[in-house]
Amino acid sequence: MATETARRAFETARHDRWWLPPLASGLGLAAFGVYALVAAALGDDYRYIEGGADYLSPFYSPDLAGWGIDVPFSSAFLVIWVPLAFRATCYYYRKAYYRAYFMAPPACAVRSPRQGRYRGEAGFPYILMNAHRYFLFLATIVLGFLWYDAVRAFFFDGSFGVGVGSLVLLANAVLLSLFTFGCNSVRHLVGGRLDCFTCSVRARARHTLWRGVGVLNGRHMEWAWISLIWVALADLYVRLAAAGVFDDPRIV
């Protein structure tokens, strides 16, 4: 009976390996979540200052500990909840982990094992996803600090220079910007509630911005994964360099 129930639950006419994308998404998100929590909990080796460099791990930006904010736990936990909440409520990520973890549904045209009336995101706790637009504002503030860190990474003892870490942090800021400003909420902010795109100069400007955001939004899934992987690699690079595993190579 259990086997028959499971067969009906995942019943589909599809003959492809539909289970691969949700499996890969689930494993990828779980791996990043574990890494982020461990990196935040360690609370050390998050800043590289050898050779006049100043590289700050993106998990610790802004550096609240450097501002004199003293807490009995890693200061990263005061920071990372913002980008994590932004990603957790992101439209793409919701699709990814709803399928991977909740099987709602596991894939297109595949029967879900979940029973009961479908309510979408109208009930608790899913209704909390409406906070996404507010997390966007907070994530944009954090992104501004990441850009500050990226620019600062090109100065060594007050003189311009380029290290591998400089390029790593710059790429991190760029990729996170592409993901953040390709968000559907940004599209609504710049072009929503606008009935006429040509009725005024302001309307035409908003239409141009809306189209630009639409270009980024068309690859929102790619930017979501690339930026997620890169931010972990950026933290790992700074962490290993700060721990003395290697010295940051200076290019200029």
C-alpha positions in Angstrom: 0.0 0.0 0.0 2.8 2.4 0.9 4.5 1.7 -2.5 1.3 2.3 -4.3 0.7 5.6 -2.5 4.3 6.7 -3.3 3.7 5.8 -6.9 0.6 7.9 -7.1 2.3 10.7 -5.3 5.0 11.1 -7.9 2.9 10.0 -10.8 3.9 11.7 -14.1 3.9 11.1 -17.8 7.4 12.6 -18.0 10.3 10.2 -19.1 13.2 12.5 -18.4 15.2 12.7 -15.2 12.9 15.3 -13.7 14.2 14.6 -10.2 17.8 15.8 -10.9 17.1 19.6 -10.7 15.3 19.5 -7.3 18.0 17.1 -6.0 20.8 19.3 -7.2 19.1 22.5 -5.8 18.5 20.8 -2.5 22.1 19.7 -2.1 23.5 23.0 -3.3 21.4 25.1 -0.9 22.1 22.7 2.0 25.8 22.9 1.3 25.8 26.7 1.3 23.7 26.9 4.4 26.0 24.6 6.3 29.1 26.5 5.1 27.6 29.9 5.9 26.7 28.9 9.4 30.1 27.3 10.1 31.9 30.3 8.7 29.8 32.7 10.7 30.2 30.7 13.9 34.0 30.5 13.7 34.3 34.3 14.1 38.0 34.4 13.2 40.2 34.7 10.1 37.7 36.9 8.3 40.1 39.8 7.6 43.3 39.7 5.6 45.7 42.6 6.3 49.1 41.3 5.2 51.2 43.4 2.9 49.1 46.5 3.5 46.0 44.7 2.1 42.6 45.0 3.7 40.3 42.2 2.6 37.1 41.6 4.5 35.0 38.5 4.2 31.6 39.3 2.7 30.0 37.3 5.6 31.3 39.9 8.0 30.5 43.0 6.0 29.9 45.6 7.4 32.5 44.9 10.1 30.4 45.5 13.2 33.2 44.2 15.5 35.5 46.8 14.0 32.9 49.5 14.9 33.2 48.5 18.5 30.0 46.5 18.7 30.8 43.8 21.2 28.5 40.8 21.3 29.0 37.4 23.1 28.8 35.6 19.7 30.2 36.0 16.2 29.3 39.4 14.8 28.6 37.7 11.5 25.2 36.6 12.8 24.2 40.3 13.0 24.9 40.6 9.3 24.3 37.4 7.3 20.6 37.2 8.3 19.9 40.1 5.9 21.2 38.5 2.6 20.0 35.1 3.7 16.5 36.4 4.4 16.6 38.2 1.0 17.5 35.0 -0.8 15.1 32.8 1.2 12.2 35.0 0.2 13.4 35.4 -3.4 10.9 34.2 -6.0 13.4 31.9 -7.7 14.8 30.4 -4.5 11.2 29.8 -3.2 10.6 27.7 -6.3 13.9 25.9 -5.8 13.5 24.9 -2.2 9.7 24.4 -2.4 10.4 21.7 -4.9 13.5 20.3 -3.3 12.4 20.2 0.3 8.6 20.4 0.4 7.8 18.6 -2.9 5.2 21.3 -3.7 5.3 20.1 -6.4 8.6 18.2 -6.9 8.7 19.3 -10.6 6.4 20.4 -13.4 3.7 17.8 -14.3 4.7 15.6 -11.4 2.2 14.8 -8.7 3.0 16.2 -5.3 2.9 13.9 -2.3 1.4 16.7 -0.2 -2.2 16.3 0.6 -4.9 18.9 1.4 -6.2 22.1 -0.2 -3.7 24.2 -2.0 -3.5 27.7 -0.5 -0.3 29.0 -2.1 1.4 31.5 0.1 -1.8 32.8 1.7 -1.3 30.9 5.0 1.3 31.0 7.7 4.3 30.7 7.5 4.4 31.2 3.7 2.6 34.5 3.9 5.9 35.9 5.5 7.4 35.7 2.0 5.7 39.0 1.3 8.5 40.6 3.3 10.8 40.1 0.4 10.6 43.7 -0.8 11.6 44.9 2.6 14.6 42.5 2.7 15.5 43.9 -0.7 16.0 47.4 0.9 18.1 45.9 3.7 20.1 43.8 1.3 20.9 46.8 -0.9 22.4 48.5 2.2 24.6 45.5 2.8 25.5 45.5 -0.9 26.7 49.1 -0.6 29.1 48.0 2.1 30.4 45.2 0.0 31.1 47.7 -2.8 33.0 49.8 -0.3 35.0 46.7 0.7 35.7 45.9 -2.9 37.0 49.4 -3.7 39.1 49.4 -0.5 40.7 46.1 -1.5 42.5 48.0 -4.3 44.4 50.1 -1.9 47.5 48.9 0.0 48.8 51.2 2.7 47.0 54.1 0.9 48.5 53.3 -2.6 46.5 51.8 -5.5 47.3 48.2 -6.2 45.7 45.0 -7.5 45.9 41.7 -5.7 44.0 38.5 -6.5 41.9 39.2 -3.5 41.0 42.6 -4.9 39.6 40.9 -8.0 37.8 38.3 -6.0 36.0 40.9 -3.9 35.2 43.0 -6.9 33.7 40.1 -8.7 31.7 39.3 -5.6 30.2 42.8 -5.5 29.4 42.7 -9.3 27.7 39.3 -9.2 25.7 40.2 -6.1 24.6 43.4 -7.8 23.5 41.5 -10.9 21.4 39.1 -8.7 20.0 41.9 -6.5 19.0 44.3 -9.2 17.5 41.6 -11.4 15.0 40.9 -8.7 11.3 41.0 -9.6 10.7 43.4 -6.7 13.1 45.8 -8.4 11.2 45.5 -11.7 8.0 46.5 -9.8 9.7 49.4 -8.1 11.0 50.9 -11.3 8.1 50.0 -13.6 5.2 49.0 -11.6 1.9 50.9 -11.3 2.8 52.7 -14.6 0.0 52.6 -17.2 1.8 54.6 -19.9 5.5 54.3 -20.7 5.5 57.2 -23.2 3.4 59.8 -21.5 6.2 61.8 -20.0 10.0 62.0 -19.7 9.8 60.4 -16.3 7.7 57.6 -17.6 10.1 56.9 -20.5 13.0 56.9 -18.1 11.3 54.4 -15.9 10.5 52.3 -18.9 14.2 52.2 -19.9 15.1 51.2 -16.3 12.4 48.5 -16.3 13.7 47.1 -19.6 17.2 47.0 -18.2 16.1 45.2 -15.0 14.2 42.8 -17.3 17.4 41.9 -19.0 19.0 40.9 -15.7 15.7 39.3 -14.5 15.8 37.0 -17.6 18.9 35.3 -16.1 17.9 35.6 -12.5 18.4 31.9 -11.8 21.9 32.0 -13.2 22.9 35.1 -11.2 21.3 33.5 -8.1 23.5 30.4 -8.2 26.7 32.1 -9.5 26.5 34.8 -6.8 25.7 32.3 -4.1 28.7 30.1 -5.0 31.0 33.1 -5.4 30.2 34.7 -2.1 31.2 31.4 -0.4 34.4 31.3 -2.5 35.2 34.9 -1.6 34.8 34.1 2.1 37.0 31.0 1.7 39.7 33.0 -0.1 39.9 35.6 2.6 39.7 33.0 5.3 42.5 30.9 3.9 44.7 33.9 3.3 44.1 35.3 6.8 44.9 31.9 8.3 48.3 31.9 6.5 47.5 29.0 4.2 48.8 31.2 1.3 49.8 34.8 0.7 47.6 36.9 -1.6 49.5 37.3 -4.9 50.0 40.9 -5.9 49.4 41.6 -9.5 50.1 45.4 -9.5 
